[in-house]
Amino acid sequence: MEFNFLTTAIAALIPLIMGFIWYGPMLFQKAWMKEMGFTEESLKGGNMALIFGLSYVLNFFNCRPTTNLSNSSVWCTICING
């Protein structure tokens, strides 16, 4: 089984892109902020580079190939077969 670093790096971006769309102004940003009790000002206080950086690193490790494909994620399957 060969590890494809580039495919894994790209696959790790997919959950971030989906989150940007889902929680962004195009879809559910206002409803999500209202339900969570957030305001625009409270979100500005967060360290976005740290949040998105850690999310990417964790997504990358989630994409790692495993020997038991039945327990792997869809992204892992893409990385191995891609």
C-alpha positions in Angstrom: 0.0 0.0 0.0 1.5 3.3 -1.1 1.0 6.6 0.7 0.1 9.5 -1.6 1.1 12.7 0.3 -0.4 15.1 -2.2 -3.7 13.4 -2.4 -3.9 13.2 1.4 -3.1 16.9 1.7 -5.8 17.8 -0.8 -8.3 15.4 0.9 -7.7 17.1 4.2 -8.9 20.4 2.8 -12.3 18.9 1.8 -13.9 19.1 5.3 -12.6 22.6 5.8 -14.1 23.7 2.4 -17.4 22.0 3.3 -17.5 23.8 6.7 -16.8 27.2 5.1 -19.8 26.7 2.8 -22.1 25.2 5.4 -21.4 27.7 8.2 -20.7 30.6 5.9 -23.0 33.4 4.9 -24.3 31.5 1.9 -26.2 28.9 4.0 -26.5 28.8 7.8 -24.2 31.3 9.4 -26.9 33.5 10.9 -29.0 30.6 12.1 -25.9 28.8 13.6 -24.7 31.9 15.3 -28.1 32.5 16.8 -28.5 29.0 18.1 -25.0 28.9 19.6 -25.4 32.4 21.2 -22.5 33.9 19.2 -22.2 37.4 17.9 -20.0 38.9 15.2 -17.9 40.5 17.9 -17.4 37.3 19.9 -16.1 35.5 16.9 -13.6 38.1 16.1 -11.8 37.3 19.4 -10.8 33.8 18.2 -7.4 32.9 16.8 -8.6 31.7 13.3 -5.1 30.7 12.1 -4.8 28.4 15.1 -8.3 27.0 14.8 -8.1 26.3 11.0 -4.5 25.1 11.2 -5.3 22.5 13.9 -8.4 21.5 12.0 -6.3 20.9 8.9 -3.6 18.9 10.7 -6.3 16.7 12.4 -8.0 16.2 9.1 -4.7 15.2 7.6 -4.1 12.6 10.2 -7.6 11.4 9.8 -6.7 10.7 6.1 -3.8 8.5 6.9 -3.9 5.0 5.4 -4.8 2.2 7.8 -4.5 -1.5 7.3 -8.1 -2.1 8.2 -10.1 -0.3 5.4 -13.4 -1.2 6.9 -12.7 1.3 9.7 -11.2 4.0 7.5 -12.9 7.2 6.3 -13.9 8.0 2.8 -11.0 10.3 2.5 -8.6 7.6 3.5 -9.9 5.4 0.7 -9.4 8.3 -1.7 -5.8 8.7 -0.5 -5.0 5.1 -0.9 -6.7 4.5 -4.2 -6.2 8.0 -5.6 
